[in-house]
Amino acid sequence: MRIQVNGKPVPLTDRPGSFVSLERKWKTGDEVTVSLPMQTKLEYLPDNSSWASVVHGPVVLAAATDTTDLTGLWADGSRMGHVANGPLYPVDEAPVIVSESRDFTSGIKPEEGQPLTFTLSDLIYPKEYRNLELKPFYTIHNTRYILYWPVITPDSLEKRTLAIREKENELLALEARTVDQVAPGEQQPETGHNFRGEGTESGIHEGRYWRHASGWFSYDLNDSGKEGRILRVTYYGMDAGRVFDIFINGILLTTVKSDGRMGSRFFDIDYPISQAFTDSMLQDVMNVKFVAHAGSIAGGIYYVRLIKSMP
């Protein structure tokens, strides 16, 4: 910080967190100028992974990336209308920072004549994004944007791109086959799927929401085309000693007995759905119900997905 009185510097003692006092004989018209020089810094995610945001002083910077198709990205007053549901772009095609060092601030250059605007053209890959400008996040509207940048070394660029592309293709293929899905324990997804239950609880484990019940809980999944042929349920591998039934439209689909043998990881199990379950549907809704056996618990259930059959 620098202070001037009538254009002349005032000596300061560096005392962070304290006040600066100016003592003098003041006259009408005296002018006090306070200068707070800002530095450009990086803030990595707290898990120490290789994702960083750029801040200039207290101002968070972001870059507008694309405005060609904003379908589904406008909030409205409908139920779930605040949740983005537009087309998904492949992650491996998104811009990244390529740098030998985690501190790439030397490659961030201020744009002359444009306050709080910066470029990092020598750092961005792929090349079609090299003209992106960093601007205050609060000024960016009506566009897709990037706020946290993946930071990778030149040597790992190709390997990362191939790995992400493979995973992204798998996710896109799964989304294309998904009829409906619900995240148990999360308020909006559950509300949107007519959640009901007795003796049920929810929480978070290793960053993922779950729900279980000493009684039962259920969801209504939308299947207007009657295409759902697989119910995919996500569990945690160390849950053990739990016995419960899964019903679809009031008909028993399967009995689950958790034994804890899958270890400390999440895993999916696919349950085939026959035509008989679909024929029992009321209108376009498939009711999925988890019911605990006496003295046991149903769950924990971490995700429920209704999927079409393989093409």
Helices and strands as residue ranges (DSSP letters): E 2-5, E 8-9, E 32-35, E 40-44, E 51-56, E 59-66, G 91-93, E 96-98, G 105-107, E 109-110, E 118-119, E 124-125, G 127-129, E 133-136, G 137-139, E 144-146, E 149-152, G 154-156, H 157-177, E 178-182, H 187-191, E 196-205, E 208-222, E 230-236, E 240-248, E 251-259, E 266-272, H 275-279, E 285-292, E 298-301, E 303-307
